[in-house]
Amino acid sequence: METIKENKVNINKIITALENGAVLVLPTDTVYGLVCDATNNEAVEKIFQIKQRDKSNPLAVFIKDIKTAKEYADISEKQENKLEESWPGAVTFILKAKGRILSPLVYKRGAVGVRVPKYNLIGKIFEKFDKPLAQTSANISGQPASTKAKEILEQLGNKDIFFIDYGDLPERDPSTIIDLTQNKDNIIRK
């Protein structure tokens, strides 16, 4: 694991790593997360291997804004209003997918989970990287998500990833997940 401390972060280096199919651990507005280019199937596969995650459990994606969400999901006017109320922020919405532009490992039954995080580092990445980021918490499946750098290193330290180390983050919960693919909102995780 290559570690980059907060004061040494170079956005151009992060973009180059993403473009080359790297998996990164970075801080988010919730917990530390694993991210990669959501259009690069090999990179997305790496996340599943690193997490030891079942491939029947798709990853969600970070996106830049609602306009970007509309490129990957069918969004009604009512749904768009919900997105505007919640984003940027710690709410992942499951929406009906549009096409198969992203890795198939982020889709499930014609749906995709999308989120616009409220975190400065990710915003800076999206200023220069124009693709969604496949994302999930940075932990082995079945283990708790973490805001502690030391815990991330203990769980994932021997993996082939870049760790953007911002030290210990404030204690926060993972994102809320709301399924909007049916006629009513279905809260999957609060």
C-alpha positions as CSV (number, residue, x, y, z in Angstrom):
1,M,0.0,0.0,0.0
2,E,1.4,3.4,-1.0
3,T,0.4,6.0,1.6
4,I,0.1,9.7,0.8
5,K,-0.3,12.0,3.8
6,E,-2.9,14.8,3.7
7,N,-0.3,17.6,3.4
8,K,1.4,15.8,0.4
9,V,-1.8,15.2,-1.7
10,N,-1.3,16.0,-5.3
11,I,-4.6,16.0,-7.3
12,N,-2.8,15.4,-10.6
13,K,-1.2,12.3,-9.1
14,I,-4.6,11.0,-7.9
15,I,-6.1,11.6,-11.4
16,T,-3.2,9.8,-13.1
17,A,-3.6,6.9,-10.7
18,L,-7.4,6.7,-11.4
19,E,-6.8,6.9,-15.2
20,N,-4.3,4.0,-14.8
21,G,-6.8,1.7,-13.1
22,A,-5.7,2.2,-9.5
23,V,-7.8,1.7,-6.4
24,L,-7.6,4.4,-3.8
25,V,-8.5,4.6,-0.2
26,L,-9.6,8.2,0.6
27,P,-11.6,10.1,3.2
28,T,-15.2,10.9,2.4
29,D,-18.0,12.8,4.0
30,T,-18.8,9.6,5.9
31,V,-16.0,7.0,6.4
32,Y,-12.8,6.1,4.6
33,G,-13.8,4.7,1.2
34,L,-12.3,2.6,-1.6
35,V,-12.8,4.2,-5.0
36,C,-11.8,3.7,-8.6
37,D,-12.9,4.7,-12.1
38,A,-16.4,3.2,-12.4
39,T,-16.0,2.8,-16.2
40,N,-12.9,0.6,-15.7
41,N,-14.2,-3.0,-15.1
42,E,-10.7,-4.3,-14.1
43,A,-10.3,-1.6,-11.5
44,V,-13.8,-2.3,-10.1
45,E,-13.0,-6.0,-10.0
46,K,-10.0,-5.1,-7.8
47,I,-12.3,-3.4,-5.3
48,F,-14.3,-6.6,-5.0
49,Q,-11.1,-8.6,-4.5
50,I,-9.7,-6.2,-1.9
51,K,-12.9,-6.2,0.1
52,Q,-13.6,-9.9,-0.5
53,R,-17.0,-8.8,-1.5
54,D,-19.7,-10.9,-3.2
55,K,-20.2,-9.8,-6.8
56,S,-23.9,-10.0,-6.3
57,N,-23.7,-6.9,-4.1
58,P,-23.0,-4.1,-6.5
59,L,-21.0,-0.9,-5.7
60,A,-22.5,2.5,-5.7
61,V,-20.9,5.4,-7.6
62,F,-19.8,8.9,-6.6
63,I,-20.8,11.5,-9.2
64,K,-20.1,15.2,-9.6
65,D,-23.7,16.5,-9.7
66,I,-27.3,15.9,-10.7
67,K,-26.5,16.6,-14.3
68,T,-24.0,13.7,-14.2
69,A,-26.6,11.5,-12.5
70,K,-28.9,12.0,-15.4
71,E,-26.3,10.5,-17.7
72,Y,-26.4,7.2,-15.9
73,A,-29.9,7.1,-14.4
74,D,-33.5,7.8,-15.4
75,I,-34.6,10.6,-13.1
76,S,-38.1,12.0,-12.9
77,E,-38.9,15.5,-11.8
78,K,-40.1,14.3,-8.4
79,Q,-36.9,12.3,-8.0
80,E,-34.7,15.2,-9.1
81,N,-36.3,17.3,-6.3
82,K,-35.3,14.7,-3.7
83,L,-31.8,14.6,-5.1
84,E,-31.6,18.4,-4.9
85,E,-32.8,18.3,-1.3
86,S,-30.1,15.7,-0.3
87,W,-27.1,16.4,-2.4
88,P,-24.3,17.0,-1.9
89,G,-24.4,14.8,1.2
90,A,-24.4,11.3,2.7
91,V,-27.4,9.9,0.8
92,T,-27.1,7.3,-1.9
93,F,-30.1,6.9,-4.2
94,I,-30.8,3.8,-6.1
95,L,-32.3,4.8,-9.5
96,K,-33.2,3.0,-12.7
97,A,-30.1,2.8,-14.8
98,K,-29.6,4.2,-18.3
99,G,-27.6,1.9,-20.5
100,R,-24.5,0.0,-19.5
101,I,-21.8,2.8,-19.6
102,L,-20.3,1.8,-16.3
103,S,-18.8,-1.4,-15.1
104,P,-21.5,-4.1,-14.9
105,L,-20.4,-4.6,-11.3
106,V,-22.2,-1.3,-10.3
107,Y,-25.6,-2.4,-11.7
108,K,-28.2,-4.7,-10.2
109,R,-31.5,-5.5,-11.9
110,G,-31.3,-2.4,-14.1
111,A,-30.6,-0.1,-11.2
112,V,-27.6,1.9,-10.0
113,G,-26.7,3.6,-6.7
114,V,-25.5,7.2,-7.0
115,R,-24.3,9.8,-4.6
116,V,-22.8,13.3,-4.7
117,P,-20.6,13.4,-1.6
118,K,-20.0,16.6,0.3
119,Y,-16.2,16.4,0.7
120,N,-13.6,18.9,-0.6
121,L,-11.0,16.3,-1.8
122,I,-13.6,14.5,-3.9
123,G,-14.8,17.8,-5.3
124,K,-11.3,18.6,-6.4
125,I,-10.9,15.2,-8.0
126,F,-14.1,15.8,-10.0
127,E,-12.8,19.1,-11.2
128,K,-10.2,17.2,-13.3
129,F,-11.7,13.7,-13.5
130,D,-14.8,13.5,-15.6
131,K,-15.9,9.9,-14.8
132,P,-17.9,8.5,-11.9
133,L,-16.0,6.8,-9.1
134,A,-17.1,3.3,-8.0
135,Q,-17.1,3.4,-4.3
136,T,-17.6,1.5,-1.1
137,S,-16.4,1.7,2.5
138,A,-12.7,0.8,3.0
139,N,-12.9,-2.4,4.9
140,I,-13.1,-6.2,4.4
141,S,-16.7,-7.2,3.8
142,G,-18.4,-8.1,7.1
143,Q,-16.0,-5.8,9.1
144,P,-17.2,-2.4,10.3
145,A,-16.5,0.7,8.2
146,S,-14.0,3.0,9.8
147,T,-13.0,6.6,10.2
148,K,-9.6,5.6,11.7
149,A,-6.5,5.5,9.6
150,K,-4.8,2.9,11.7
151,E,-7.8,0.5,11.4
152,I,-7.7,0.9,7.6
153,L,-4.0,0.1,7.5
154,E,-4.5,-3.0,9.7
155,Q,-7.3,-4.3,7.5
156,L,-6.0,-3.3,4.0
157,G,-2.3,-2.6,4.6
158,N,-1.0,-5.5,2.4
159,K,-3.3,-4.6,-0.6
160,D,-2.3,-3.0,-3.9
161,I,-3.9,0.4,-3.3
162,F,-3.1,4.1,-2.7
163,F,-4.0,5.3,0.7
164,I,-4.8,9.0,1.0
165,D,-4.2,9.4,4.7
166,Y,-6.1,12.2,6.4
167,G,-5.5,10.7,9.8
168,D,-8.6,9.9,12.0
169,L,-11.8,11.4,10.6
170,P,-14.6,12.6,12.8
171,E,-16.9,9.7,13.8
172,R,-19.6,9.4,11.2
173,D,-22.0,6.8,9.9
174,P,-22.1,5.3,6.4
175,S,-24.5,6.9,4.0
176,T,-28.2,6.5,4.0
177,I,-29.4,4.4,1.1
178,I,-32.8,5.1,-0.5
179,D,-34.3,3.0,-3.3
180,L,-36.3,5.2,-5.7
181,T,-36.9,2.5,-8.3
182,Q,-40.4,1.7,-7.1
183,N,-43.5,3.9,-6.7
184,K,-42.6,4.7,-3.0
185,D,-39.3,5.5,-1.4
186,N,-37.7,2.4,0.2
187,I,-35.0,3.2,2.9
188,I,-32.5,0.4,2.7
189,R,-30.1,1.8,5.3
190,K,-30.5,4.8,7.6
